[in-house]
């Protein structure tokens, strides 16, 4: 049997991968688990009729120099400043992306390029759903769905607040600091998002905009012109993202894709409601509520000498991918410090 890793990271989104990269660079043994089939979380790219569609985060933005350097190093093929042509005065999901000093980057091969490059050289196990935690022994453990146990000295939870809370609620008699964190997480919430990739027939005129934030719609938050991010796109493609409130109301409604297309037709014209192919996706935990953000990641020392860390886009100012990357990096550095080893 192989020796357990020093650190077990649950969640292969940007925060978990950022944390793992710091630990690997410091020579620590790391294993990353994720329930999905691939890495990246909401930095997700889906290929539809041969073209990449960013069905979660439409572009990467920020102002932290180290984060922007990491994005550019991972995405040599990119469009700087996308979206360049913005129509409408509706509220973006992250208004700060358009404020002075923010830099916007659209990877030409899709935003998933960033986490995929981050994952290079890191032991990542996908399709691994963590059912519960076991923090009672000298090593911290997770129990996967199906009963397999994996243990490490240190445990990192790089998940949405609701997912972290579900796991912590299953821990009997948690240490007082961990119980306090659990109470804090009960006050947080994530916003959902319904997202639809839509590919249009050959000959469809390309829209004149890169992104449209329709101010009069109570359904659509943004229409993203995906083909404007691609080199020699084979088709016209849009990603339609619903507003958080509408998404919450229709999350389990099977007819939501048709409703989004009907609204797109109303806003942009009949052509927008007649794609040749679509791909829907439900994001139950799309982004953290900025009203509940924290200044940094959490690291709780346990009586065993091990620790439990929590990071994610809630655990750094500003939210979004940049905050997730910063919080993961900070937690990784704290875990890599000699006094924690």
C-alpha positions as a Markdown table, in Angstrom:
| # | Residue | x | y | z |
|---|---|---|---|---|
| 1 | Unk | 0.0 | 0.0 | 0.0 |
| 2 | Unk | 1.4 | 3.4 | -1.0 |
| 3 | Unk | 2.0 | 6.0 | 1.7 |
| 4 | Unk | -0.7 | 8.6 | 2.3 |
| 5 | Unk | -0.2 | 12.0 | 0.8 |
| 6 | Unk | 0.8 | 15.0 | 3.0 |
| 7 | Unk | -2.2 | 16.9 | 1.8 |
| 8 | Unk | -5.5 | 15.7 | 0.4 |
| 9 | Unk | -7.3 | 18.4 | -1.7 |
| 10 | Unk | -11.1 | 17.9 | -2.3 |
| 11 | Unk | -12.0 | 20.0 | -5.3 |
| 12 | Unk | -10.2 | 20.4 | -8.6 |
| 13 | Unk | -11.4 | 23.9 | -9.4 |
| 14 | Unk | -9.1 | 26.8 | -9.7 |
| 15 | Unk | -8.7 | 27.2 | -5.9 |
| 16 | Unk | -7.9 | 23.6 | -5.3 |
| 17 | Unk | -5.5 | 23.4 | -8.2 |
| 18 | Unk | -3.8 | 26.7 | -7.1 |
| 19 | Unk | -3.3 | 25.3 | -3.6 |
| 20 | Unk | -2.0 | 22.0 | -4.9 |
| 21 | Unk | 0.5 | 23.7 | -7.2 |
| 22 | Unk | 2.0 | 25.6 | -4.3 |
| 23 | Unk | 2.3 | 22.4 | -2.3 |
| 24 | Unk | 3.9 | 20.4 | -5.2 |
| 25 | Unk | 6.4 | 23.3 | -5.7 |
| 26 | Unk | 7.3 | 23.0 | -2.0 |
| 27 | Unk | 7.9 | 19.3 | -2.4 |
| 28 | Unk | 4.9 | 18.2 | -0.5 |
| 29 | Unk | 2.9 | 15.0 | -1.4 |
| 30 | Unk | -0.5 | 16.0 | -2.7 |
| 31 | Unk | -3.6 | 14.2 | -4.1 |
| 32 | Unk | -6.6 | 16.1 | -5.6 |
| 33 | Unk | -10.1 | 14.6 | -5.7 |
| 34 | Unk | -13.0 | 15.8 | -7.7 |
| 35 | Unk | -16.5 | 14.4 | -8.4 |
| 36 | Unk | -16.6 | 15.7 | -12.0 |
| 37 | Unk | -15.1 | 14.1 | -15.1 |
| 38 | Unk | -12.5 | 16.9 | -15.5 |
| 39 | Unk | -10.8 | 19.7 | -13.7 |
| 40 | Unk | -11.7 | 23.4 | -13.6 |
| 41 | Unk | -15.1 | 23.7 | -11.9 |
| 42 | Unk | -17.0 | 26.6 | -13.5 |
| 43 | Unk | -14.0 | 27.3 | -15.8 |
| 44 | Unk | -15.7 | 24.8 | -18.2 |
| 45 | Unk | -15.5 | 24.5 | -22.0 |
| 46 | Unk | -17.8 | 22.3 | -24.0 |
| 47 | Unk | -17.3 | 21.4 | -27.7 |
| 48 | Unk | -20.4 | 21.7 | -29.7 |
| 49 | Unk | -20.2 | 21.0 | -33.5 |
| 50 | Unk | -16.5 | 21.3 | -33.3 |
| 51 | Unk | -16.3 | 24.7 | -31.6 |
| 52 | Unk | -15.4 | 25.4 | -28.0 |
| 53 | Unk | -18.1 | 27.1 | -25.9 |
| 54 | Unk | -17.4 | 28.6 | -22.5 |
| 55 | Unk | -20.6 | 27.5 | -20.6 |
| 56 | Unk | -19.6 | 28.8 | -17.2 |
| 57 | Unk | -17.1 | 31.6 | -16.8 |
| 58 | Unk | -17.1 | 33.5 | -20.2 |
| 59 | Unk | -13.7 | 35.1 | -19.7 |
| 60 | Unk | -11.0 | 35.6 | -17.1 |
| 61 | Unk | -10.3 | 39.0 | -15.5 |
| 62 | Unk | -8.5 | 40.6 | -12.6 |
| 63 | Unk | -5.8 | 43.0 | -11.6 |
| 64 | Unk | -3.5 | 40.8 | -9.4 |
| 65 | Unk | -0.2 | 40.7 | -11.4 |
| 66 | Unk | 0.7 | 37.2 | -10.3 |
| 67 | Unk | -2.7 | 35.9 | -11.3 |
| 68 | Unk | -2.7 | 37.6 | -14.7 |
| 69 | Unk | 0.8 | 36.3 | -15.3 |
| 70 | Unk | -0.4 | 32.7 | -14.5 |
| 71 | Unk | -3.4 | 33.1 | -16.9 |
| 72 | Unk | -1.2 | 34.4 | -19.7 |
| 73 | Unk | 1.4 | 31.7 | -19.2 |
| 74 | Unk | -1.3 | 29.0 | -19.3 |
| 75 | Unk | -3.1 | 30.5 | -22.3 |
| 76 | Unk | -0.6 | 31.6 | -25.0 |
| 77 | Unk | -3.5 | 31.8 | -27.5 |
| 78 | Unk | -5.8 | 34.4 | -26.2 |
| 79 | Unk | -7.8 | 37.6 | -26.9 |
| 80 | Unk | -6.9 | 40.5 | -24.7 |
| 81 | Unk | -9.7 | 42.8 | -23.6 |
| 82 | Unk | -12.6 | 40.5 | -24.6 |
| 83 | Unk | -15.4 | 41.4 | -24.7 |
| 84 | Unk | -14.4 | 44.4 | -26.7 |
| 85 | Unk | -17.8 | 45.3 | -28.0 |
| 86 | Unk | -20.4 | 45.3 | -25.2 |
| 87 | Unk | -24.1 | 46.0 | -25.9 |
| 88 | Unk | -26.7 | 46.8 | -23.3 |
| 89 | Unk | -26.5 | 48.3 | -19.8 |
| 90 | Unk | -27.7 | 45.3 | -17.8 |
| 91 | Unk | -25.7 | 44.2 | -14.8 |
| 92 | Unk | -22.9 | 41.7 | -15.5 |
| 93 | Unk | -22.5 | 38.8 | -13.0 |
| 94 | Unk | -19.2 | 40.5 | -11.9 |
| 95 | Unk | -19.5 | 44.3 | -12.7 |
| 96 | Unk | -15.9 | 44.8 | -11.4 |
| 97 | Unk | -14.6 | 43.1 | -14.6 |
| 98 | Unk | -15.3 | 46.3 | -16.5 |
| 99 | Unk | -13.9 | 48.8 | -14.0 |
| 100 | Unk | -10.7 | 50.7 | -14.6 |
| 101 | Unk | -7.6 | 48.7 | -13.9 |
| 102 | Unk | -9.2 | 45.3 | -14.6 |
| 103 | Unk | -7.7 | 43.3 | -17.4 |
| 104 | Unk | -9.9 | 40.9 | -19.4 |
| 105 | Unk | -8.6 | 37.8 | -21.1 |
| 106 | Unk | -10.5 | 35.3 | -23.3 |
| 107 | Unk | -8.4 | 32.1 | -24.0 |
| 108 | Unk | -8.9 | 31.2 | -27.7 |
| 109 | Unk | -9.2 | 27.5 | -26.9 |
| 110 | Unk | -11.7 | 28.1 | -24.0 |
| 111 | Unk | -11.4 | 29.1 | -20.4 |
| 112 | Unk | -10.8 | 25.5 | -19.4 |
| 113 | Unk | -7.3 | 25.8 | -20.8 |
| 114 | Unk | -6.3 | 27.7 | -17.6 |
| 115 | Unk | -7.2 | 25.0 | -15.1 |
| 116 | Unk | -6.1 | 22.2 | -17.4 |
| 117 | Unk | -2.6 | 23.7 | -17.6 |
| 118 | Unk | -2.6 | 24.2 | -13.9 |
| 119 | Unk | -3.4 | 20.5 | -13.3 |
| 120 | Unk | -0.3 | 19.4 | -15.3 |
| 121 | Unk | 2.0 | 17.4 | -13.0 |
| 122 | Unk | -0.5 | 17.2 | -10.2 |
| 123 | Unk | -2.0 | 13.8 | -9.1 |
| 124 | Unk | -5.8 | 14.4 | -9.8 |
| 125 | Unk | -8.4 | 11.8 | -9.4 |
| 126 | Unk | -11.7 | 12.6 | -11.1 |
| 127 | Unk | -15.1 | 10.9 | -10.7 |
| 128 | Unk | -14.4 | 10.7 | -6.9 |
| 129 | Unk | -17.4 | 11.8 | -4.9 |
| 130 | Unk | -16.7 | 12.4 | -1.2 |
| 131 | Unk | -19.6 | 11.2 | 0.9 |
| 132 | Unk | -18.2 | 12.1 | 4.3 |
| 133 | Unk | -15.2 | 13.2 | 6.4 |
| 134 | Unk | -13.5 | 11.3 | 9.2 |
| 135 | Unk | -11.4 | 13.6 | 11.4 |
| 136 | Unk | -11.2 | 11.4 | 14.5 |
| 137 | Unk | -7.8 | 9.7 | 13.9 |
| 138 | Unk | -4.2 | 10.8 | 13.6 |
| 139 | Unk | -4.7 | 11.2 | 9.8 |
| 140 | Unk | -7.6 | 13.1 | 8.3 |
| 141 | Unk | -9.8 | 11.0 | 6.1 |
| 142 | Unk | -12.5 | 11.2 | 3.4 |
| 143 | Unk | -14.9 | 8.4 | 2.6 |
| 144 | Unk | -15.9 | 8.2 | -1.0 |
| 145 | Unk | -19.3 | 7.1 | -2.3 |
| 146 | Unk | -18.8 | 3.3 | -2.4 |
| 147 | Unk | -16.9 | 3.2 | 0.9 |
| 148 | Unk | -13.2 | 3.7 | -0.1 |
| 149 | Unk | -11.2 | 5.7 | 2.5 |
| 150 | Unk | -8.3 | 8.0 | 1.7 |
| 151 | Unk | -6.3 | 9.6 | 4.4 |
| 152 | Unk | -3.7 | 12.4 | 4.7 |
| 153 | Unk | -2.2 | 14.5 | 7.5 |
| 154 | Unk | -3.8 | 17.7 | 6.1 |
| 155 | Unk | -7.1 | 18.1 | 4.4 |
| 156 | Unk | -8.2 | 21.0 | 2.1 |
| 157 | Unk | -11.8 | 21.6 | 1.1 |
| 158 | Unk | -11.9 | 23.6 | -2.1 |
| 159 | Unk | -15.6 | 23.5 | -2.7 |
| 160 | Unk | -18.7 | 25.7 | -2.8 |
| 161 | Unk | -19.7 | 26.8 | 0.8 |
| 162 | Unk | -22.8 | 24.7 | 0.7 |
| 163 | Unk | -20.7 | 21.6 | -0.2 |
| 164 | Unk | -18.2 | 22.3 | 2.5 |
| 165 | Unk | -21.1 | 22.7 | 5.0 |
| 166 | Unk | -22.6 | 19.4 | 4.0 |
| 167 | Unk | -19.4 | 17.6 | 4.8 |
| 168 | Unk | -18.7 | 19.5 | 8.0 |
| 169 | Unk | -22.3 | 18.8 | 9.2 |
| 170 | Unk | -21.5 | 15.1 | 9.0 |
| 171 | Unk | -18.5 | 15.4 | 11.5 |
| 172 | Unk | -19.5 | 14.4 | 15.0 |
| 173 | Unk | -18.1 | 16.6 | 17.9 |
| 174 | Unk | -15.9 | 18.8 | 15.7 |
| 175 | Unk | -13.1 | 20.8 | 17.3 |
| 176 | Unk | -14.4 | 24.2 | 18.5 |
| 177 | Unk | -12.6 | 26.2 | 15.7 |
| 178 | Unk | -14.1 | 24.0 | 13.1 |
| 179 | Unk | -17.5 | 24.3 | 14.7 |
| 180 | Unk | -17.2 | 28.1 | 14.5 |
| 181 | Unk | -16.3 | 27.9 | 10.8 |
| 182 | Unk | -19.3 | 25.7 | 10.2 |
| 183 | Unk | -21.5 | 28.3 | 11.9 |
| 184 | Unk | -20.0 | 31.0 | 9.7 |
| 185 | Unk | -20.6 | 29.0 | 6.5 |
| 186 | Unk | -24.3 | 28.7 | 7.4 |
| 187 | Unk | -24.6 | 32.4 | 6.7 |
| 188 | Unk | -23.3 | 32.1 | 3.1 |
| 189 | Unk | -25.0 | 31.3 | -0.1 |
| 190 | Unk | -24.1 | 30.6 | -3.7 |
| 191 | Unk | -26.0 | 31.9 | -6.7 |
| 192 | Unk | -27.2 | 29.4 | -9.3 |
| 193 | Unk | -26.9 | 29.9 | -13.1 |
| 194 | Unk | -28.6 | 28.2 | -16.0 |
| 195 | Unk | -26.4 | 28.2 | -19.1 |
| 196 | Unk | -27.2 | 27.2 | -22.7 |
| 197 | Unk | -24.7 | 26.8 | -25.5 |
| 198 | Unk | -26.4 | 27.4 | -28.9 |
| 199 | Unk | -24.9 | 26.8 | -32.4 |
| 200 | Unk | -26.6 | 28.4 | -35.4 |
| 201 | Unk | -27.1 | 27.3 | -39.0 |
| 202 | Unk | -24.5 | 28.0 | -41.7 |
| 203 | Unk | -24.9 | 31.4 | -43.1 |
| 204 | Unk | -26.2 | 33.0 | -39.9 |
| 205 | Unk | -24.8 | 36.6 | -39.8 |
| 206 | Unk | -22.4 | 37.1 | -36.9 |
| 207 | Unk | -23.7 | 39.5 | -34.2 |
| 208 | Unk | -22.0 | 42.9 | -34.1 |
| 209 | Unk | -21.3 | 42.5 | -30.4 |
| 210 | Unk | -19.1 | 40.3 | -28.2 |
| 211 | Unk | -21.4 | 40.4 | -25.2 |
| 212 | Unk | -24.9 | 41.7 | -24.7 |
| 213 | Unk | -26.3 | 42.5 | -21.2 |
| 214 | Unk | -30.0 | 43.2 | -21.9 |
| 215 | Unk | -31.2 | 45.8 | -19.4 |
| 216 | Unk | -34.9 | 45.1 | -20.0 |
| 217 | Unk | -34.8 | 41.3 | -19.6 |
| 218 | Unk | -35.8 | 39.6 | -16.3 |
| 219 | Unk | -34.6 | 36.3 | -17.7 |
| 220 | Unk | -31.2 | 36.7 | -19.5 |
| 221 | Unk | -28.2 | 38.1 | -17.8 |
| 222 | Unk | -25.9 | 37.9 | -20.8 |
| 223 | Unk | -25.7 | 36.7 | -24.4 |
| 224 | Unk | -22.1 | 35.8 | -25.1 |
| 225 | Unk | -20.9 | 35.7 | -28.7 |
| 226 | Unk | -18.6 | 32.6 | -28.4 |
| 227 | Unk | -17.5 | 32.6 | -32.1 |
| 228 | Unk | -16.0 | 36.1 | -31.6 |
| 229 | Unk | -13.4 | 34.5 | -29.3 |
| 230 | Unk | -12.3 | 31.8 | -31.8 |
| 231 | Unk | -9.8 | 31.6 | -34.6 |
| 232 | Unk | -11.7 | 31.0 | -37.9 |
| 233 | Unk | -14.9 | 29.8 | -36.1 |
| 234 | Unk | -16.9 | 27.2 | -38.1 |
| 235 | Unk | -20.2 | 28.6 | -37.0 |
| 236 | Unk | -22.0 | 31.4 | -35.1 |
| 237 | Unk | -22.4 | 30.3 | -31.5 |
| 238 | Unk | -23.9 | 32.0 | -28.4 |
| 239 | Unk | -23.9 | 31.1 | -24.7 |
| 240 | Unk | -27.1 | 32.3 | -23.0 |
| 241 | Unk | -26.8 | 32.7 | -19.2 |
| 242 | Unk | -29.9 | 33.3 | -17.1 |
| 243 | Unk | -30.1 | 35.8 | -14.2 |
| 244 | Unk | -29.5 | 34.3 | -10.7 |
| 245 | Unk | -33.1 | 34.9 | -9.5 |
| 246 | Unk | -34.6 | 33.4 | -12.6 |
| 247 | Unk | -32.2 | 30.4 | -12.4 |
| 248 | Unk | -33.1 | 29.8 | -8.8 |
| 249 | Unk | -36.8 | 29.6 | -9.7 |
| 250 | Unk | -36.3 | 27.3 | -12.7 |
| 251 | Unk | -33.4 | 25.2 | -11.6 |
| 252 | Unk | -35.4 | 22.0 | -11.7 |
| 253 | Unk | -37.8 | 23.0 | -14.5 |
| 254 | Unk | -37.0 | 20.8 | -17.6 |
| 255 | Unk | -38.3 | 23.5 | -19.9 |
| 256 | Unk | -35.8 | 26.2 | -19.0 |
| 257 | Unk | -33.7 | 25.8 | -22.2 |
| 258 | Unk | -36.7 | 26.5 | -24.4 |
| 259 | Unk | -37.6 | 29.5 | -22.2 |
| 260 | Unk | -34.0 | 30.9 | -22.6 |
| 261 | Unk | -34.2 | 30.6 | -26.4 |
| 262 | Unk | -37.6 | 32.3 | -26.4 |
| 263 | Unk | -36.2 | 35.2 | -24.5 |
| 264 | Unk | -33.1 | 35.4 | -26.7 |
| 265 | Unk | -35.4 | 35.6 | -29.7 |
| 266 | Unk | -37.4 | 38.3 | -28.1 |
| 267 | Unk | -34.3 | 40.3 | -27.2 |
| 268 | Unk | -32.0 | 39.7 | -30.2 |
| 269 | Unk | -34.3 | 38.6 | -33.0 |
| 270 | Unk | -36.0 | 35.5 | -34.2 |
| 271 | Unk | -32.7 | 33.9 | -35.4 |
| 272 | Unk | -31.4 | 33.7 | -31.8 |
| 273 | Unk | -34.3 | 31.3 | -31.0 |
| 274 | Unk | -33.6 | 28.9 | -33.8 |
| 275 | Unk | -30.2 | 27.1 | -33.2 |
| 276 | Unk | -29.3 | 23.8 | -34.9 |
| 277 | Unk | -27.8 | 22.4 | -31.8 |
| 278 | Unk | -27.8 | 23.2 | -28.1 |
| 279 | Unk | -26.1 | 22.0 | -24.9 |
| 280 | Unk | -27.7 | 23.0 | -21.5 |
| 281 | Unk | -26.0 | 23.0 | -18.1 |
| 282 | Unk | -27.2 | 23.7 | -14.6 |
| 283 | Unk | -24.8 | 25.4 | -12.2 |
| 284 | Unk | -26.3 | 25.0 | -8.7 |
| 285 | Unk | -23.3 | 26.8 | -7.1 |
| 286 | Unk | -22.2 | 29.2 | -9.8 |
| 287 | Unk | -20.7 | 32.0 | -7.7 |
| 288 | Unk | -20.5 | 33.1 | -4.1 |
| 289 | Unk | -22.6 | 35.9 | -2.7 |
| 290 | Unk | -20.1 | 38.8 | -2.4 |
| 291 | Unk | -21.9 | 40.0 | 0.7 |
| 292 | Unk | -20.5 | 37.0 | 2.6 |
| 293 | Unk | -16.9 | 37.1 | 1.3 |
| 294 | Unk | -14.0 | 36.6 | 3.7 |
| 295 | Unk | -10.5 | 38.2 | 3.6 |
| 296 | Unk | -8.6 | 34.9 | 3.3 |
| 297 | Unk | -8.7 | 31.1 | 3.4 |
| 298 | Unk | -9.3 | 29.2 | 6.7 |
| 299 | Unk | -6.8 | 26.8 | 8.3 |
| 300 | Unk | -7.8 | 25.0 | 11.5 |
| 301 | Unk | -5.3 | 23.0 | 13.5 |
| 302 | Unk | -6.7 | 19.8 | 14.9 |
| 303 | Unk | -5.7 | 18.0 | 18.2 |
| 304 | Unk | -4.0 | 15.3 | 16.1 |
| 305 | Unk | -1.5 | 17.8 | 14.7 |
| 306 | Unk | -3.1 | 17.8 | 11.3 |
| 307 | Unk | -5.3 | 20.5 | 9.9 |
| 308 | Unk | -8.3 | 21.3 | 7.8 |
| 309 | Unk | -8.1 | 24.1 | 5.3 |
| 310 | Unk | -10.9 | 25.8 | 3.3 |
| 311 | Unk | -10.4 | 27.9 | 0.2 |
| 312 | Unk | -12.4 | 29.2 | -2.7 |
| 313 | Unk | -13.8 | 32.3 | -4.3 |
| 314 | Unk | -15.5 | 33.3 | -1.1 |
| 315 | Unk | -12.1 | 33.4 | 0.7 |
| 316 | Unk | -10.5 | 36.4 | -1.0 |
| 317 | Unk | -11.8 | 39.8 | -1.9 |
| 318 | Unk | -13.7 | 40.3 | -5.1 |
| 319 | Unk | -14.9 | 36.8 | -5.8 |
| 320 | Unk | -14.6 | 35.0 | -9.1 |
| 321 | Unk | -11.7 | 33.1 | -10.6 |
| 322 | Unk | -9.1 | 35.5 | -9.4 |
| 323 | Unk | -10.3 | 35.3 | -5.8 |
| 324 | Unk | -10.3 | 31.5 | -6.0 |
| 325 | Unk | -6.7 | 31.4 | -7.4 |
| 326 | Unk | -5.5 | 33.8 | -4.7 |
| 327 | Unk | -7.1 | 32.0 | -1.8 |
| 328 | Unk | -5.8 | 28.6 | -3.0 |
| 329 | Unk | -2.3 | 30.0 | -3.4 |
| 330 | Unk | -2.3 | 31.5 | 0.1 |
| 331 | Unk | -3.6 | 28.3 | 1.7 |
| 332 | Unk | -1.0 | 26.3 | -0.2 |
| 333 | Unk | 1.8 | 28.5 | 1.1 |
| 334 | Unk | 0.5 | 28.3 | 4.7 |
| 335 | Unk | 0.4 | 24.5 | 4.5 |
| 336 | Unk | 3.8 | 24.4 | 2.9 |
| 337 | Unk | 5.4 | 26.4 | 5.8 |
| 338 | Unk | 7.9 | 24.4 | 7.8 |
| 339 | Unk | 6.0 | 24.8 | 11.1 |
| 340 | Unk | 2.9 | 23.1 | 9.5 |
| 341 | Unk | 4.8 | 20.2 | 7.9 |
